[in-house]
Amino acid sequence: MSKYDRENDNMFLNPIQDSKKKSIVESVTDIIIGFAMYLPINFFILPMFAADIANQELMGFLQITAIFTMVAFVRKYTIRRWFSKMRF
């Protein structure tokens, strides 16, 4: 068995465990980045849907929800991948 095979076997036998410190730092980073992202998004997106909000139209609410959900997914995925590559 080559060294490469042993390293890959170990990768599957011992799952990577996040440290508590890494989890806390990731969560705080996610909150800070999310806050910084949503301020301008609220400023630009919500006025575009002002009439839909005032008329309480369901499609407007669904569109706003879809935009915020996509942004949150991309943010969370990017931060998770970034932290999975970091070593603590």
Phi and psi restraints in degrees (range 20) as a CNS / XPLOR table:
assign (resid 1 and name C) (resid 2 and name N)
       (resid 2 and name CA) (resid 2 and name C) 1.0 -80.4 20.0 2
assign (resid 2 and name N) (resid 2 and name CA)
       (resid 2 and name C) (resid 3 and name N) 1.0 167.4 20.0 2
assign (resid 2 and name C) (resid 3 and name N)
       (resid 3 and name CA) (resid 3 and name C) 1.0 -61.4 20.0 2
assign (resid 3 and name N) (resid 3 and name CA)
       (resid 3 and name C) (resid 4 and name N) 1.0 -37.7 20.0 2
assign (resid 3 and name C) (resid 4 and name N)
       (resid 4 and name CA) (resid 4 and name C) 1.0 -61.6 20.0 2
assign (resid 4 and name N) (resid 4 and name CA)
       (resid 4 and name C) (resid 5 and name N) 1.0 -43.8 20.0 2
assign (resid 4 and name C) (resid 5 and name N)
       (resid 5 and name CA) (resid 5 and name C) 1.0 -63.8 20.0 2
assign (resid 5 and name N) (resid 5 and name CA)
       (resid 5 and name C) (resid 6 and name N) 1.0 -41.1 20.0 2
assign (resid 5 and name C) (resid 6 and name N)
       (resid 6 and name CA) (resid 6 and name C) 1.0 -65.0 20.0 2
assign (resid 6 and name N) (resid 6 and name CA)
       (resid 6 and name C) (resid 7 and name N) 1.0 -38.8 20.0 2
assign (resid 6 and name C) (resid 7 and name N)
       (resid 7 and name CA) (resid 7 and name C) 1.0 -65.8 20.0 2
assign (resid 7 and name N) (resid 7 and name CA)
       (resid 7 and name C) (resid 8 and name N) 1.0 -40.0 20.0 2
assign (resid 7 and name C) (resid 8 and name N)
       (resid 8 and name CA) (resid 8 and name C) 1.0 -69.4 20.0 2
assign (resid 8 and name N) (resid 8 and name CA)
       (resid 8 and name C) (resid 9 and name N) 1.0 -37.1 20.0 2
assign (resid 8 and name C) (resid 9 and name N)
       (resid 9 and name CA) (resid 9 and name C) 1.0 -62.2 20.0 2
assign (resid 9 and name N) (resid 9 and name CA)
       (resid 9 and name C) (resid 10 and name N) 1.0 -43.3 20.0 2
assign (resid 9 and name C) (resid 10 and name N)
       (resid 10 and name CA) (resid 10 and name C) 1.0 -63.6 20.0 2
assign (resid 10 and name N) (resid 10 and name CA)
       (resid 10 and name C) (resid 11 and name N) 1.0 -33.1 20.0 2
assign (resid 10 and name C) (resid 11 and name N)
       (resid 11 and name CA) (resid 11 and name C) 1.0 -62.9 20.0 2
assign (resid 11 and name N) (resid 11 and name CA)
       (resid 11 and name C) (resid 12 and name N) 1.0 -36.2 20.0 2
assign (resid 11 and name C) (resid 12 and name N)
       (resid 12 and name CA) (resid 12 and name C) 1.0 -86.6 20.0 2
assign (resid 12 and name N) (resid 12 and name CA)
       (resid 12 and name C) (resid 13 and name N) 1.0 -26.0 20.0 2
assign (resid 12 and name C) (resid 13 and name N)
       (resid 13 and name CA) (resid 13 and name C) 1.0 -79.5 20.0 2
assign (resid 13 and name N) (resid 13 and name CA)
       (resid 13 and name C) (resid 14 and name N) 1.0 -34.9 20.0 2
assign (resid 13 and name C) (resid 14 and name N)
       (resid 14 and name CA) (resid 14 and name C) 1.0 -116.0 20.0 2
assign (resid 14 and name N) (resid 14 and name CA)
       (resid 14 and name C) (resid 15 and name N) 1.0 93.5 20.0 2
assign (resid 14 and name C) (resid 15 and name N)
       (resid 15 and name CA) (resid 15 and name C) 1.0 -62.7 20.0 2
assign (resid 15 and name N) (resid 15 and name CA)
       (resid 15 and name C) (resid 16 and name N) 1.0 147.4 20.0 2
assign (resid 15 and name C) (resid 16 and name N)
       (resid 16 and name CA) (resid 16 and name C) 1.0 -69.1 20.0 2
assign (resid 16 and name N) (resid 16 and name CA)
       (resid 16 and name C) (resid 17 and name N) 1.0 129.1 20.0 2
assign (resid 16 and name C) (resid 17 and name N)
       (resid 17 and name CA) (resid 17 and name C) 1.0 -111.6 20.0 2
assign (resid 17 and name N) (resid 17 and name CA)
       (resid 17 and name C) (resid 18 and name N) 1.0 127.8 20.0 2
assign (resid 17 and name C) (resid 18 and name N)
       (resid 18 and name CA) (resid 18 and name C) 1.0 -75.8 20.0 2
assign (resid 18 and name N) (resid 18 and name CA)
       (resid 18 and name C) (resid 19 and name N) 1.0 140.0 20.0 2
assign (resid 18 and name C) (resid 19 and name N)
       (resid 19 and name CA) (resid 19 and name C) 1.0 -77.8 20.0 2
assign (resid 19 and name N) (resid 19 and name CA)
       (resid 19 and name C) (resid 20 and name N) 1.0 159.3 20.0 2
assign (resid 19 and name C) (resid 20 and name N)
       (resid 20 and name CA) (resid 20 and name C) 1.0 -62.3 20.0 2
assign (resid 20 and name N) (resid 20 and name CA)
       (resid 20 and name C) (resid 21 and name N) 1.0 -39.2 20.0 2
assign (resid 20 and name C) (resid 21 and name N)
       (resid 21 and name CA) (resid 21 and name C) 1.0 -62.0 20.0 2
assign (resid 21 and name N) (resid 21 and name CA)
       (resid 21 and name C) (resid 22 and name N) 1.0 -44.3 20.0 2
assign (resid 21 and name C) (resid 22 and name N)
       (resid 22 and name CA) (resid 22 and name C) 1.0 -63.2 20.0 2
assign (resid 22 and name N) (resid 22 and name CA)
       (resid 22 and name C) (resid 23 and name N) 1.0 -40.8 20.0 2
assign (resid 22 and name C) (resid 23 and name N)
       (resid 23 and name CA) (resid 23 and name C) 1.0 -64.5 20.0 2
assign (resid 23 and name N) (resid 23 and name CA)
       (resid 23 and name C) (resid 24 and name N) 1.0 -41.7 20.0 2
assign (resid 23 and name C) (resid 24 and name N)
       (resid 24 and name CA) (resid 24 and name C) 1.0 -65.5 20.0 2
assign (resid 24 and name N) (resid 24 and name CA)
       (resid 24 and name C) (resid 25 and name N) 1.0 -45.1 20.0 2
assign (resid 24 and name C) (resid 25 and name N)
       (resid 25 and name CA) (resid 25 and name C) 1.0 -63.3 20.0 2
assign (resid 25 and name N) (resid 25 and name CA)
       (resid 25 and name C) (resid 26 and name N) 1.0 -40.9 20.0 2
assign (resid 25 and name C) (resid 26 and name N)
       (resid 26 and name CA) (resid 26 and name C) 1.0 -63.0 20.0 2
assign (resid 26 and name N) (resid 26 and name CA)
       (resid 26 and name C) (resid 27 and name N) 1.0 -43.2 20.0 2
assign (resid 26 and name C) (resid 27 and name N)
       (resid 27 and name CA) (resid 27 and name C) 1.0 -64.6 20.0 2
assign (resid 27 and name N) (resid 27 and name CA)
       (resid 27 and name C) (resid 28 and name N) 1.0 -45.3 20.0 2
assign (resid 27 and name C) (resid 28 and name N)
       (resid 28 and name CA) (resid 28 and name C) 1.0 -64.6 20.0 2
assign (resid 28 and name N) (resid 28 and name CA)
       (resid 28 and name C) (resid 29 and name N) 1.0 -41.8 20.0 2
assign (resid 28 and name C) (resid 29 and name N)
       (resid 29 and name CA) (resid 29 and name C) 1.0 -61.3 20.0 2
assign (resid 29 and name N) (resid 29 and name CA)
       (resid 29 and name C) (resid 30 and name N) 1.0 -42.8 20.0 2
assign (resid 29 and name C) (resid 30 and name N)
       (resid 30 and name CA) (resid 30 and name C) 1.0 -61.8 20.0 2
assign (resid 30 and name N) (resid 30 and name CA)
       (resid 30 and name C) (resid 31 and name N) 1.0 -41.9 20.0 2
assign (resid 30 and name C) (resid 31 and name N)
       (resid 31 and name CA) (resid 31 and name C) 1.0 -65.1 20.0 2
assign (resid 31 and name N) (resid 31 and name CA)
       (resid 31 and name C) (resid 32 and name N) 1.0 -45.8 20.0 2
assign (resid 31 and name C) (resid 32 and name N)
       (resid 32 and name CA) (resid 32 and name C) 1.0 -65.3 20.0 2
assign (resid 32 and name N) (resid 32 and name CA)
       (resid 32 and name C) (resid 33 and name N) 1.0 -46.3 20.0 2
assign (resid 32 and name C) (resid 33 and name N)
       (resid 33 and name CA) (resid 33 and name C) 1.0 -64.9 20.0 2
assign (resid 33 and name N) (resid 33 and name CA)
       (resid 33 and name C) (resid 34 and name N) 1.0 -40.5 20.0 2
assign (resid 33 and name C) (resid 34 and name N)
       (resid 34 and name CA) (resid 34 and name C) 1.0 -61.1 20.0 2
assign (resid 34 and name N) (resid 34 and name CA)
       (resid 34 and name C) (resid 35 and name N) 1.0 -44.4 20.0 2
assign (resid 34 and name C) (resid 35 and name N)
       (resid 35 and name CA) (resid 35 and name C) 1.0 -61.0 20.0 2
assign (resid 35 and name N) (resid 35 and name CA)
       (resid 35 and name C) (resid 36 and name N) 1.0 -45.9 20.0 2
assign (resid 35 and name C) (resid 36 and name N)
       (resid 36 and name CA) (resid 36 and name C) 1.0 -65.6 20.0 2
assign (resid 36 and name N) (resid 36 and name CA)
       (resid 36 and name C) (resid 37 and name N) 1.0 -32.5 20.0 2
assign (resid 36 and name C) (resid 37 and name N)
       (resid 37 and name CA) (resid 37 and name C) 1.0 -76.4 20.0 2
assign (resid 37 and name N) (resid 37 and name CA)
       (resid 37 and name C) (resid 38 and name N) 1.0 -39.6 20.0 2
assign (resid 37 and name C) (resid 38 and name N)
       (resid 38 and name CA) (resid 38 and name C) 1.0 -78.8 20.0 2
assign (resid 38 and name N) (resid 38 and name CA)
       (resid 38 and name C) (resid 39 and name N) 1.0 -19.9 20.0 2
assign (resid 38 and name C) (resid 39 and name N)
       (resid 39 and name CA) (resid 39 and name C) 1.0 -60.6 20.0 2
assign (resid 39 and name N) (resid 39 and name CA)
       (resid 39 and name C) (resid 40 and name N) 1.0 -54.8 20.0 2
assign (resid 39 and name C) (resid 40 and name N)
       (resid 40 and name CA) (resid 40 and name C) 1.0 -69.2 20.0 2
assign (resid 40 and name N) (resid 40 and name CA)
       (resid 40 and name C) (resid 41 and name N) 1.0 -31.2 20.0 2
assign (resid 40 and name C) (resid 41 and name N)
       (resid 41 and name CA) (resid 41 and name C) 1.0 -63.7 20.0 2
assign (resid 41 and name N) (resid 41 and name CA)
       (resid 41 and name C) (resid 42 and name N) 1.0 -44.6 20.0 2
assign (resid 41 and name C) (resid 42 and name N)
       (resid 42 and name CA) (resid 42 and name C) 1.0 -60.6 20.0 2
assign (resid 42 and name N) (resid 42 and name CA)
       (resid 42 and name C) (resid 43 and name N) 1.0 -40.4 20.0 2
assign (resid 42 and name C) (resid 43 and name N)
       (resid 43 and name CA) (resid 43 and name C) 1.0 -64.4 20.0 2
assign (resid 43 and name N) (resid 43 and name CA)
       (resid 43 and name C) (resid 44 and name N) 1.0 -37.5 20.0 2
assign (resid 43 and name C) (resid 44 and name N)
       (resid 44 and name CA) (resid 44 and name C) 1.0 -96.3 20.0 2
assign (resid 44 and name N) (resid 44 and name CA)
       (resid 44 and name C) (resid 45 and name N) 1.0 -36.8 20.0 2
assign (resid 44 and name C) (resid 45 and name N)
       (resid 45 and name CA) (resid 45 and name C) 1.0 -80.0 20.0 2
assign (resid 45 and name N) (resid 45 and name CA)
       (resid 45 and name C) (resid 46 and name N) 1.0 -47.9 20.0 2
assign (resid 45 and name C) (resid 46 and name N)
       (resid 46 and name CA) (resid 46 and name C) 1.0 -61.0 20.0 2
assign (resid 46 and name N) (resid 46 and name CA)
       (resid 46 and name C) (resid 47 and name N) 1.0 -40.1 20.0 2
assign (resid 46 and name C) (resid 47 and name N)
       (resid 47 and name CA) (resid 47 and name C) 1.0 -62.4 20.0 2
assign (resid 47 and name N) (resid 47 and name CA)
       (resid 47 and name C) (resid 48 and name N) 1.0 -27.8 20.0 2
assign (resid 47 and name C) (resid 48 and name N)
       (resid 48 and name CA) (resid 48 and name C) 1.0 -65.9 20.0 2
assign (resid 48 and name N) (resid 48 and name CA)
       (resid 48 and name C) (resid 49 and name N) 1.0 -25.1 20.0 2
assign (resid 48 and name C) (resid 49 and name N)
       (resid 49 and name CA) (resid 49 and name C) 1.0 -110.9 20.0 2
assign (resid 49 and name N) (resid 49 and name CA)
       (resid 49 and name C) (resid 50 and name N) 1.0 21.5 20.0 2
assign (resid 49 and name C) (resid 50 and name N)
       (resid 50 and name CA) (resid 50 and name C) 1.0 -59.6 20.0 2
assign (resid 50 and name N) (resid 50 and name CA)
       (resid 50 and name C) (resid 51 and name N) 1.0 -42.2 20.0 2
assign (resid 50 and name C) (resid 51 and name N)
       (resid 51 and name CA) (resid 51 and name C) 1.0 -66.2 20.0 2
assign (resid 51 and name N) (resid 51 and name CA)
       (resid 51 and name C) (resid 52 and name N) 1.0 -40.9 20.0 2
assign (resid 51 and name C) (resid 52 and name N)
       (resid 52 and name CA) (resid 52 and name C) 1.0 -64.3 20.0 2
assign (resid 52 and name N) (resid 52 and name CA)
       (resid 52 and name C) (resid 53 and name N) 1.0 -38.6 20.0 2
assign (resid 52 and name C) (resid 53 and name N)
       (resid 53 and name CA) (resid 53 and name C) 1.0 -67.8 20.0 2
assign (resid 53 and name N) (resid 53 and name CA)
       (resid 53 and name C) (resid 54 and name N) 1.0 -44.3 20.0 2
assign (resid 53 and name C) (resid 54 and name N)
       (resid 54 and name CA) (resid 54 and name C) 1.0 -63.7 20.0 2
assign (resid 54 and name N) (resid 54 and name CA)
       (resid 54 and name C) (resid 55 and name N) 1.0 -37.5 20.0 2
assign (resid 54 and name C) (resid 55 and name N)
       (resid 55 and name CA) (resid 55 and name C) 1.0 -87.8 20.0 2
assign (resid 55 and name N) (resid 55 and name CA)
       (resid 55 and name C) (resid 56 and name N) 1.0 -1.2 20.0 2
assign (resid 55 and name C) (resid 56 and name N)
       (resid 56 and name CA) (resid 56 and name C) 1.0 53.3 20.0 2
assign (resid 56 and name N) (resid 56 and name CA)
       (resid 56 and name C) (resid 57 and name N) 1.0 48.5 20.0 2
assign (resid 56 and name C) (resid 57 and name N)
       (resid 57 and name CA) (resid 57 and name C) 1.0 -83.6 20.0 2
assign (resid 57 and name N) (resid 57 and name CA)
       (resid 57 and name C) (resid 58 and name N) 1.0 131.6 20.0 2
assign (resid 57 and name C) (resid 58 and name N)
       (resid 58 and name CA) (resid 58 and name C) 1.0 -62.7 20.0 2
assign (resid 58 and name N) (resid 58 and name CA)
       (resid 58 and name C) (resid 59 and name N) 1.0 -42.2 20.0 2
assign (resid 58 and name C) (resid 59 and name N)
       (resid 59 and name CA) (resid 59 and name C) 1.0 -63.0 20.0 2
assign (resid 59 and name N) (resid 59 and name CA)
       (resid 59 and name C) (resid 60 and name N) 1.0 -37.0 20.0 2
assign (resid 59 and name C) (resid 60 and name N)
       (resid 60 and name CA) (resid 60 and name C) 1.0 -63.8 20.0 2
assign (resid 60 and name N) (resid 60 and name CA)
       (resid 60 and name C) (resid 61 and name N) 1.0 -43.1 20.0 2
assign (resid 60 and name C) (resid 61 and name N)
       (resid 61 and name CA) (resid 61 and name C) 1.0 -64.1 20.0 2
assign (resid 61 and name N) (resid 61 and name CA)
       (resid 61 and name C) (resid 62 and name N) 1.0 -40.1 20.0 2
assign (resid 61 and name C) (resid 62 and name N)
       (resid 62 and name CA) (resid 62 and name C) 1.0 -66.2 20.0 2
assign (resid 62 and name N) (resid 62 and name CA)
       (resid 62 and name C) (resid 63 and name N) 1.0 -37.5 20.0 2
assign (resid 62 and name C) (resid 63 and name N)
       (resid 63 and name CA) (resid 63 and name C) 1.0 -66.8 20.0 2
assign (resid 63 and name N) (resid 63 and name CA)
       (resid 63 and name C) (resid 64 and name N) 1.0 -43.8 20.0 2
assign (resid 63 and name C) (resid 64 and name N)
       (resid 64 and name CA) (resid 64 and name C) 1.0 -61.2 20.0 2
assign (resid 64 and name N) (resid 64 and name CA)
       (resid 64 and name C) (resid 65 and name N) 1.0 -44.9 20.0 2
assign (resid 64 and name C) (resid 65 and name N)
       (resid 65 and name CA) (resid 65 and name C) 1.0 -61.5 20.0 2
assign (resid 65 and name N) (resid 65 and name CA)
       (resid 65 and name C) (resid 66 and name N) 1.0 -41.2 20.0 2
assign (resid 65 and name C) (resid 66 and name N)
       (resid 66 and name CA) (resid 66 and name C) 1.0 -63.7 20.0 2
assign (resid 66 and name N) (resid 66 and name CA)
       (resid 66 and name C) (resid 67 and name N) 1.0 -41.8 20.0 2
assign (resid 66 and name C) (resid 67 and name N)
       (resid 67 and name CA) (resid 67 and name C) 1.0 -62.8 20.0 2
assign (resid 67 and name N) (resid 67 and name CA)
       (resid 67 and name C) (resid 68 and name N) 1.0 -48.8 20.0 2
assign (resid 67 and name C) (resid 68 and name N)
       (resid 68 and name CA) (resid 68 and name C) 1.0 -66.1 20.0 2
assign (resid 68 and name N) (resid 68 and name CA)
       (resid 68 and name C) (resid 69 and name N) 1.0 -35.3 20.0 2
assign (resid 68 and name C) (resid 69 and name N)
       (resid 69 and name CA) (resid 69 and name C) 1.0 -66.9 20.0 2
assign (resid 69 and name N) (resid 69 and name CA)
       (resid 69 and name C) (resid 70 and name N) 1.0 -42.8 20.0 2
assign (resid 69 and name C) (resid 70 and name N)
       (resid 70 and name CA) (resid 70 and name C) 1.0 -63.7 20.0 2
assign (resid 70 and name N) (resid 70 and name CA)
       (resid 70 and name C) (resid 71 and name N) 1.0 -42.9 20.0 2
assign (resid 70 and name C) (resid 71 and name N)
       (resid 71 and name CA) (resid 71 and name C) 1.0 -62.6 20.0 2
assign (resid 71 and name N) (resid 71 and name CA)
       (resid 71 and name C) (resid 72 and name N) 1.0 -43.8 20.0 2
assign (resid 71 and name C) (resid 72 and name N)
       (resid 72 and name CA) (resid 72 and name C) 1.0 -64.5 20.0 2
assign (resid 72 and name N) (resid 72 and name CA)
       (resid 72 and name C) (resid 73 and name N) 1.0 -40.5 20.0 2
assign (resid 72 and name C) (resid 73 and name N)
       (resid 73 and name CA) (resid 73 and name C) 1.0 -63.1 20.0 2
assign (resid 73 and name N) (resid 73 and name CA)
       (resid 73 and name C) (resid 74 and name N) 1.0 -48.2 20.0 2
assign (resid 73 and name C) (resid 74 and name N)
       (resid 74 and name CA) (resid 74 and name C) 1.0 -62.7 20.0 2
assign (resid 74 and name N) (resid 74 and name CA)
       (resid 74 and name C) (resid 75 and name N) 1.0 -43.2 20.0 2
assign (resid 74 and name C) (resid 75 and name N)
       (resid 75 and name CA) (resid 75 and name C) 1.0 -60.8 20.0 2
assign (resid 75 and name N) (resid 75 and name CA)
       (resid 75 and name C) (resid 76 and name N) 1.0 -50.4 20.0 2
assign (resid 75 and name C) (resid 76 and name N)
       (resid 76 and name CA) (resid 76 and name C) 1.0 -65.1 20.0 2
assign (resid 76 and name N) (resid 76 and name CA)
       (resid 76 and name C) (resid 77 and name N) 1.0 -42.2 20.0 2
assign (resid 76 and name C) (resid 77 and name N)
       (resid 77 and name CA) (resid 77 and name C) 1.0 -62.4 20.0 2
assign (resid 77 and name N) (resid 77 and name CA)
       (resid 77 and name C) (resid 78 and name N) 1.0 -44.5 20.0 2
assign (resid 77 and name C) (resid 78 and name N)
       (resid 78 and name CA) (resid 78 and name C) 1.0 -64.3 20.0 2
assign (resid 78 and name N) (resid 78 and name CA)
       (resid 78 and name C) (resid 79 and name N) 1.0 -45.7 20.0 2
assign (resid 78 and name C) (resid 79 and name N)
       (resid 79 and name CA) (resid 79 and name C) 1.0 -65.3 20.0 2
assign (resid 79 and name N) (resid 79 and name CA)
       (resid 79 and name C) (resid 80 and name N) 1.0 -41.3 20.0 2
assign (resid 79 and name C) (resid 80 and name N)
       (resid 80 and name CA) (resid 80 and name C) 1.0 -62.9 20.0 2
assign (resid 80 and name N) (resid 80 and name CA)
       (resid 80 and name C) (resid 81 and name N) 1.0 -43.1 20.0 2
assign (resid 80 and name C) (resid 81 and name N)
       (resid 81 and name CA) (resid 81 and name C) 1.0 -66.1 20.0 2
assign (resid 81 and name N) (resid 81 and name CA)
       (resid 81 and name C) (resid 82 and name N) 1.0 -39.0 20.0 2
assign (resid 81 and name C) (resid 82 and name N)
       (resid 82 and name CA) (resid 82 and name C) 1.0 -62.7 20.0 2
assign (resid 82 and name N) (resid 82 and name CA)
       (resid 82 and name C) (resid 83 and name N) 1.0 -45.9 20.0 2
assign (resid 82 and name C) (resid 83 and name N)
       (resid 83 and name CA) (resid 83 and name C) 1.0 -73.3 20.0 2
assign (resid 83 and name N) (resid 83 and name CA)
       (resid 83 and name C) (resid 84 and name N) 1.0 -26.2 20.0 2
assign (resid 83 and name C) (resid 84 and name N)
       (resid 84 and name CA) (resid 84 and name C) 1.0 -70.2 20.0 2
assign (resid 84 and name N) (resid 84 and name CA)
       (resid 84 and name C) (resid 85 and name N) 1.0 -23.7 20.0 2
assign (resid 84 and name C) (resid 85 and name N)
       (resid 85 and name CA) (resid 85 and name C) 1.0 -86.3 20.0 2
assign (resid 85 and name N) (resid 85 and name CA)
       (resid 85 and name C) (resid 86 and name N) 1.0 -16.5 20.0 2
assign (resid 85 and name C) (resid 86 and name N)
       (resid 86 and name CA) (resid 86 and name C) 1.0 -80.6 20.0 2
assign (resid 86 and name N) (resid 86 and name CA)
       (resid 86 and name C) (resid 87 and name N) 1.0 151.9 20.0 2
assign (resid 86 and name C) (resid 87 and name N)
       (resid 87 and name CA) (resid 87 and name C) 1.0 -112.7 20.0 2
assign (resid 87 and name N) (resid 87 and name CA)
       (resid 87 and name C) (resid 88 and name N) 1.0 128.6 20.0 2
